[in-house]
Amino acid sequence: MKPKIWLSSPHMSGNELTYIQEAFNSNCLASIGQNINGFENDLESYLNKDKHIAALASGTSAIHLSLILLDIGYEDEVICQTNTFSATANPIVYQGAKPIFVDSEKDTWNICPIQLEIAIKDRISKGKKPKAIIAVHLYGMPYKVDEINKIASKYNIPILEDGAESLGSLYKGKHCGTLGDLSILSFNGNKIITTSGGGALITKTLKQKKKAIFLATQARDNAPYYLHSEIGYNYRMSNIAAGVGRGQMTVLNNHVSKRRANYDLYVDAFKTNEKITFLKEPEGYFSNRWLTCILLDSEKTKENIRLALEKENIESRPLWKPMHQQPVFKNSPSYLNGVSDELFEKGLCLPSGSNLKEDELKRIISTINKCF
């Protein structure tokens, strides 16, 4: 069998071991230590020094804590982009709240401003104003920030920015992860950089960060014994994982450059194929191109390509199956225009790792060309 080509595998810099060894040398193997502080500082310096970052166990935990900070509770309604991974929506249910799904637009594949306002007006007419909006920068492409912010401001609804896939992306010169009332990142093994598993919550105030860390460390009150006046969670990142993150931060810009180069290579390779189209950057947008995605002329063509790649031991994946199509959310209200359904039907994610070699990219392209 030919060597496996992964969709998006971890890409180590070699610097990670230095920080991990420091954690071992200092015997700081738990959820405290200099690597955690250092990783948070590195992220704050990279994104925006006026932001405050709490390093957590996952992007999902960051969304969950964000909802708690936004006072989302039982039977509240939260608008959520339907075109996303389930981790965006699941924490809404953790809080006993109700997800309200909103479809995408074709320019960025992210939450549609038109459908968003339709949803808000309809929920208000039914006597239930949404308490938050979760917007996602899908595959590293920023959503329409100005338009979404304008609507959110009009109805006084906070935005939770899901930047799990978008570290290194920019919207009009501003980093994704700094554009919401609260924002989150993911450092899962397949992301632009990884801590093997981890995430971050980005806040506007130090008070919010301290509250998030308090909740993430089992909500232990200040007492000589274990005292709890609130429900807490085991959500803090470990010092070892943060050490991996510190090493990864040294190559973040290189990883973004390589993934963007992968995208450019694919575009050039298929420029004469009218059955393959790509998601382009609107003016003022800069995508990290976490994953390069293509749209085909039909579901049949997409599946033929996916199976051909699979036969060659090359991993690919259909675009996210929308949340409104998921059995677990079948009873959730949805405001749809058909865009995310079509994206799922015809879209395919291609291998996009920053560690892809030239011969691997040629193998992928050759396999796809043979399908035509």
N, C-alpha and C positions, 0 to 999 in steps of 0.2 A: 504494500500500500504506500502511496505517496505521502510525504510528510504533511502533517496537518497545518492548514493555514486558518488562524482564528479570526473572528470578526474584529476583536479589539482586545488584545492581550496586554498584561502589564509590561511596562518598559522601564527597567531599572537603570539608574544613572551610575551606580557603583559608590555613590556618596552616602547611601542609606546606612551602610554598615558602620560607618564612623559614629553616627548618632545612636544607633542601636547599641554599639559597644559602650558608649558613654552611659546609657541607661543601665546596662549590666554592671559596669564599674561602680556606679553610685547606688546600685541595688534599688533603683526606682523602677519597678516593674508594674506598678499599679496605675491608677488614674490621677497621679500627681507627678510632677517632675519638670525639669527644665525643657525637655523636648516639647511638652504640651504648650508651655509658655512661649517657647521659641517658634513653634509652628503657627500659633495664633498671631504672633507678632509678624512673622513672615507674610502671612496672608493679609493682614491689615496693611502692611507696607505696600504689598502688590496691588491691592484693590483700592483702598482709600484709607488714609490714616485717621479720618474722622469716624470710621466705622469701628464696631467692636465685635469680635468674633469669639464664639465658644466652640471648641473642637469636641465633636460628639461621636458616638458609636456608628452612626449611619446618617444618610440623608433623610431617611424615613423618620428617625427619631428627631431630627431637626424640624421637620414639618410638624410632627406631633407637638413638640414644645412650642413652636410658633403659634399653633392654634390655641394652646393654653394661655400664652401671653396675650393673645387677642380676645381672650375670655369667651371662646367658643364652647358651648355646652349642649346639654340635652335638648334635642329638637330644634336647635338653631339650624339655619340653612347657610351653606357655603357653596358659592359658585366655583366650579372646577373645570378646567379645560378637559374635554373628553378625549382628545388626541394626546395620550400620555401613557406612561407606565402606571400600574396599579398603586405603586408606592405613593404617588401624588394624592390619590383619593382615599386610600385606606385609613389614614389617621383621622379623617373627618368622622368616620364611623367609630374609631376608638373613643372619640369624645361624645358619642351618642348623638351626633349631629347628622344632618341630611345633606348629601352631595346633590348639587344641581348642575348638570353637565351642559356645557356650551361648546358648540362646534368651532371649527377652524376657518381661516381664510386661506386663499391660494398663494398669497405672496410670500408668507413665511411658514405656513402650515400650523400656525399657532392660533390662540384664541381670537375669535372674530369680534371686532368691536360692534358690528351691527347686531349680531346674535346676542352679544353680552347685554346691550341695552334693552333689547327685546325681553330677555330673561329677567332682568332687574325690574322692569316695569310690570311684567306679568306677576312676579312674586309679590311685589308691593300691592298689586290689585287684589291678590289673594290673602292679603293681611300678614305677609311674612317677608319683611325686608331682609335680604341676605346680609350676613355679618362679616363676610370676607370674600375676596376673590383670589383664587389660586391660578396664576398664569405661569406657563412653562416656556422656557427657551428650548424648543425641541431640536434635538440633534446638534445643538450649539448655535442655532439660528435665533437671534433675539426676536421676541414678539414685538408688536407695534406699541412700544412703550408710551409714546406721547398720547396716542389715541385711547389706550386703555386707562392711562392715568387721568385723562380728562373726564372720562365717564365715571371712574371711581370717585374722583373729586366732586363731581356733580351730585352724586348720591351719597357722598360721605361714607364710602366703604373702603376699608384698608385692603391693600394688595399684599399677598404673600407671594413672593417671587421664587419660583422653583428653578434654580440655576444648576440643578444636578448635572446637567450635560454641557454647561456653557462656561466653565472657568477658562478665561483667556479670550472670550468673545467680548465685543464692544458694541454699544449702541450710541451713535453720535459722539464717539470718543469716551464714553463712560463705560466702566466695566460692568458686565452682567454680574449680578450678585450684590449690586449696590443700588438697584433701581426700584426696589419695593419698600413698603413700610417695614417689612421683615423679609429676609432672603435666606436661602439655603443653598448649600453645595453638597456634592457627593464625591467621595474618594473610593468608591467601589473598585474592584480589581480591573474593571473594563473601562474606567473613566480616563480622562486626559492625563491626570496624575492619580496615584493611588496610595492609600495607607493600608492596603490589603482589605480593608473594610472600614469605612468611616465617613463622617460628614461634618458639616459646620453650619452653625446658625449665625447669621450676620444681623446685628442690631444697630439702631441709631444711637442708643444711649448705653452708658456703662451700667446703669441700673437694670436695664433689660437683660444684659449679658449676665450679671450676677444672679438675677432671678433664674435664668435658664440653667446656669451651672448648679444652683441650689436644687432645682428640680431634678437635674440630671444625676445628682449624687444622693439620691434617696431622700431628699428634702429633710436633711438632718438639722434640727434646730441647734442653736448655740447653747449647749449644756454639757456637763461632765459625763452624762450618760446619753444613751440613744433616746432622743425625744423628737416626736414627729407630730406637727400640727397640720401638715398637708400631705397628700399622696405624692410620693416621689417615684423616680425611675432610675434604672441603672443604665444611663445613657452617655456617660462621659467616655471620651477616647482614652485609650491607654497610653502611657508614656512611650512604650515601644512602637506602637502604631504611629504616634506623632513623630518619632524619629525617622520612620520611613518617609513620612510626609515632608520633613525638613530636607531630606536628600532629594526628594522628587521636585521640590520647589526650585532647585538649582537648574533643572532642565525643562521647566514648564514651557518657556518660550520656544525652545527647540522642538518640543512635542507638538505645539500648535503649528509651527512652521512645517513640520513634516506631514502632519495630517492635511494641511491645506495643499501641500504639494501632491499628496495622493489624490485629492479631489481634482486638481488641475490635470493630472495625468489621465485620470478616468475621462474627464471631459474631452480632452484631446483625442483619446483613443476611440471614443464613440461619436465624434462630432458629425460624422456623415450618416449615422444610423438614426433615421427619423422615428424609430420606435422607442428610442431611449431619450428621456429628458431629465434634467437636473434642477434642483432648487438653487436659484441664483440669489446673490446678495442684493437687496434693494439699496439704493443710495443711502450712505450713512451707516450701513450695517457692516460688521466685521465678525464673521463666524469662525470659531475654532475648528469647524468641520470635524467635530468629534466622530461622527459617522458620515460617510458619503452615501447618499441615498439616490436611487434612480426610480423614475416612474416609467412603466412600460405601457404599451398600447392596450394591453388586456391582462386579465388575471391569468389566462392560459400561458401567455408569454412569460409572465413573472414566474409562474410555477415551473415552467420548463427550464428556465435559467437556474432557479433555486435547486432543482433536482440535479441538473448537470453539474453545478458546483459541488453539491453534496457527494455526487459520485466520484469527483476528483479530490475528495477529502478537504474541501474548502467550505468554511462556515459562512453562511449568509443568513439573513433573517427578514421576514416580512416587516413592514412598518408596524408600529404599535396597533394592536387591535383596540379600537376605541372603547372607552369605559362604558358607554351606553350599550355596547354589544356584549358586555361581560355578564354571564349569568348572575353573578353576585349582586350586580347593580340593575337588574332587569326592571325593578319597580321605581327607579330613581327618575325624577323629571329630567327631560332633556330638551334642549333647544337647538335644532339641527338644520343644516343646509345641504347636507350630502357630501361635504368636502372630505371629512375624515373617513367616511365609508369608502370613498373612491381611493383615497391614499392607501388604506389598508388593502383594498382589492388589487391595486396595481403597483404598489411600492415595494422596493426591496433595498435592504441595507447591505452594502458591500464591505468586505474586509477593509479596515481603515486604520489599523494600528500604526503608531509612530515608529515601530520597529520592523515594519514590513521591508523585505529586501526586494531589489530590482527584479530578480528572477521570479519571486513570488507574485509580484504585481503583473509581470508578463504572463504567468500561468493563469491568473485570474482572468485577465483580459482575453487571452486566447480561448479559454473555456467558454466565455460569454459569446465571443464572436462565432464560435462553432454552432451556437444555437440558432444563428441566422443564415 
